[in-house]
Amino acid sequence: MGGYSMYTITFKQEAGGDIKAPAQLGENILTLAQKAGIAVDAPCSGNGTCGKCRLLLIAGYVNATHNTHLSSNEFDDGWRLACQSTVQGDATFLVPSSADAFRSGIQTADFSSKAELERYEAAIEKIFEAGFDRNTRLETIYVTMEPPSIDDTTPDNERLIKKVIQQTGMKDVLMSNNALGRLPKVLRDNDYHVKCLLRRAKNYLAILDVRPEHDETPLCGLAVDIGTTTVAATLIDLENAKVIARASAGNAQIRYGADVINRIIQSDRPGGRIKLQTAIREETLYPLIEQMYTSMGIEKNRICRAVIASNTTMNHLFAGVPAGSIRLEPYVPVFRELPGLTASEFNMPINQEARVVFAPNVGSYVGGDITAGAFATMLWNRPEVSLFIDLGTNGELVLGSEDFLLCCACSAGPAFEGGDISCGMRATAGAIEAFEIDAETMEPTLKIIGGEGQKPAGLCGSGIIDIIAELFRSGVLGANGKFVREGRRVKQGEYERSYVFAFADESATGRDVEITEVDIDNFIRAKAAIFSAIYAMLEALDMDIHDIETVYIAGGIGSGINIKNAISIGMLPSLPLSKYEYIGNSSLTGACAMLLSAEAEWKVHKLGRGMTYLELSTHPGYMDAFVAASFLPHTDASLFPPMEE
């Protein structure tokens, strides 16, 4: 073995079988688990700062650093942080099901109700009420030809192209390889009566597909939102604009870090770019697409148009383009737009000649998800000033009207989706999504995803906002985020204090589910980043908070946010609650509009080119504003007077 001692590390998965991995002396356990395909939650990408890559050592020995995220009792019981442990010999780890809390399988038909589906379709319809033409540049024509004979041996493709030219008047007609492969059988099985799917360009027509004359299989389009944490996709019938299927899945890149910075760092390591590209394509999006069209009985060749909306980093990693320049001053992406691409260039499991349209980036940290989302809000089409906030793993904002659009991104980190919180998790079964506390007894009332009988496992984003707001309101927390009251729920640990909202015998994990002062500090910094970004944009335009007429909230945690609580902790500006509107997954809504309309596609690109990008890291006064906002609710009490309903 080249002078190296080889050992075997066994990973026993609670949610699966055993996996044995060959290992060298000194090899990092987290790196080893990632190479072996073990889903271990590592939001900090192995920096030792999140404490979530917990594995239970049940046999053997590893060299492990005693991190503050593990108590002495937990360490003595065998718990180790994978990122802080290295191989010393053969060893066996138990991988608890909670270790892969951020990985989720494909969820199909995930509209929770008919009302939700109707709301989603209504949001798309609202865009078209503004007058956009529903022209996808795809069309279907019926063609009848004379069969070949001994006197007419014209090849099949020339015979069809000649007829298409006659019927359309276009002189230049091309045929895709997909259509060419289907052509001989379809022609002969249907007595030379067929229908052709055409894509119309400025100077030519492309024949994408050839089908029997009476084939009723819908012509479909695919809209995709690639989020840092979650990927969502919608399959739409392009002929009637109805949703056929929708699905979502956790972004498999999560094992390389919860935020884009850690993933960029990983992609710059040897072989890293391929790993990140494989994780988003082959492990996440492509199985999701296949699940949708298979479940609906549709051939992949009937998906003839696709639109992808994602942040700048996800765009780069999906395309396999180096992303390192995004995180380094002067923060320049490799591209803003990716025109003229087809599915064949990504080996996407749809019609290989389908155009793949990317919503355009604006800057390093404002990407296609925001240009598509801003389009969906229609704020660019109204005279009054509106604010669009996308709350997810990243925090992106657009302030504007029909006269201007100013955008920025703030380094909120993954706290809003639980990434920087010790018991944080995605909004899945077991997550606390809402919270109330008795101000006298400090006893909690929890609302848990999964309903009655579901034990709590951790906190999702909306639950974190509620908990901090309630702890502050009841006087358990001071303005600096430190606990100032005593009680059975307030626990003094080895390194810090915490509030326990589910003791070990009450929880799904068998451990206390608690929020610590470090967690609270992480969240306060995240909410401060959002508020100070709003403040910086208003200041740059010499505006006041009260100049904002409407605030649109989008993103992964937006639907569950208690706006009043978010205001009370200084995360959102103190405006009447009637000015706030939740708009769902605006990125996907905008992508659907682009899918259904070439004119909407053009408009999104125009919006992207017209947005002014504010780089907060170099903006004068931003850091002072951030520090001032890093308290509950803020150092300037006048910014948060009693709220109007």
Secondary structure, DSSP 8 states (H G I E B T S, - for coil): -TT--EEEEEEEETTS-EEEEEEETT-BHHHHHHHTT-----TTSSSSSS---EEEEEEEEEEE---TTS-HHHHHTTEEEGGGEEEEEEEEEEE-GGGGTT----EES---SHHHHHHHHHHHHHHHTTT-----SEEEEEEE----BTTB---HHHHHHHHHHHHH--S-EEE-HHHHHHHHHHHHHTTTEEEEEEEE-SS-EEEEEEEETT-----EEEEEEE-SSEEEEEEEETTTTEEEEEEEEE-GGGGG-SSHHHHHHHHTSTTHHHHHHHHHIIIIIHHHHHHHHHHTT--GGGEEEEEEEE-HHHHHHHHT---GGGSSTTT--S-S---SEEGGGTT-SS-TT-EEEE----SSS--HHHHHHHHHHTGGGSSS-EEEEEESSSEEEEEE-SS-EEEEEE--GGGGGTTTSTTB--SSTTEEEEEEE-TTT--EEEEETT-TT----EE-HHHHHHHHHHHHHTTSB-TTS-B---STTEEE-SS-EEEEEE-GGGSSSSS-EEEEHHHHHHHHHHHHHHHHHHHHHHHHTT--GGG--EEEEESTTGGG--HHHHHHTTSS----GGGEEE---HHHHHHHHHHH-HHHHHHHHHHHHH-EE--GGGSTTHHHHHHHTSSSS-S-GGGS-S---
